[in-house]
Amino acid sequence: MARFDVYAHPDAELRKQTPYLVDVQNGFLDSLTTRIVIPLRSSKYISNPLRDLNPIFEIAGGNVVLDTAAMAAFPTALLKRPATDLARHAAVVTGAIDTLLGSH
């Protein structure tokens, strides 16, 4: 597993609102049974995204919003094959986390 890998949400019902989860956990902690992920919500479910907290990305032709405030631990076993990655947007994702945690 790699930091900034994006996975399809494993729950088909939840996938309608939250199609993806992005792994933001440091790669050297692979032995843990959970990963810290941030939901990537369909843009129609977040009406007022905050620029620094909720950046918007295009994945598979659709816009998704990083719901940084909903960051959580997620079972590693449920994260299968990555659909894509946001490594090229690492500074934006990290900036959103810093905004949430007060490092900005």
N, C-alpha and C positions, 0 to 999 in steps of 0.2 A: 504494500500500500504506500502511496506517495502523497505527501502534503499537496493540497489543491486538486487532487483527483475528484471528479464529479461522478456520482452514482445515481442511477434511476432509483427513486424511492421504492423500496420493496413492497409496500402495501398499495395495491391497485386502487383502492378507494381514496386513500390519502394522496396518491399521485396526481389526482385531478387538480388539487389545489397546490400541492408541493411536488412538482415532477422530479426534482433532483435534491440531492444533499451533497455539499462540498466538504471534503475532509480537510480540516485545518490543523490537525495535530502534527507535531513534529515527527518525522519519519523514524527517529531512533527509538521511539517507544512502541515498536511493532509487537512486542510481547504482551501488551495489555489486551484484554478481551473487549475493550471498547475503544472507539475513536471519537474525538470531538468533531462534530459536524455542524454546519450552518445550513438551514433549509434554504433552498432556492425556490421561491414561490412564484406562481404564475402572476404576471404583472396586474391582472385584473383583480387580485385579492389584496393588493396593497395600494390603497388609493392615494396616499401622500407619502411617497418614499422620501426620506431625508437624504440629501445628496451624499454626505460622508458616511452615514450609517447604513444606508440601503442602496448601494450601487446596483445598476441594472446591467445585465449581461445578455447577450444573444446566444442561445444554445439550440441547435437543431431548428433554426429558422424562427424561433419564438423568443420573446423577451421574458426573462426571469429576474426577480428582485432578491438580493441577498438579505434575508431576514436575520440580521446579525443578533438582535436582541433575543432570538429564539435558539441561540447556540446551545447544544446539549451533547451529552455522551450518548453514543448509539452502539449497539452490539456489532462488533467487527464481522461476525459470521453472517450478518444480513447484508453486508455490503459486498456485492458480487463484482462483476467486471466493470471497470470505469467506462463511462460513456464518452467522456472527454476530460479535459483538465482546464483549470484556470491559472496555471503556472505563469502565463504571460501577464496575468493581472494580479500577481502576488502582492504588489505594493498597494493596490486598491483594496484587496481583501484584508490585508494586514492593517491598513489604515482604518477600515471599518471596525475591526476588532479594537484597535487603539481608541477610536472614538467612543465605543461602548464602555471600555474599561478606564477611560480617563487619561490615557497617555498622550492624547492629542492636545 
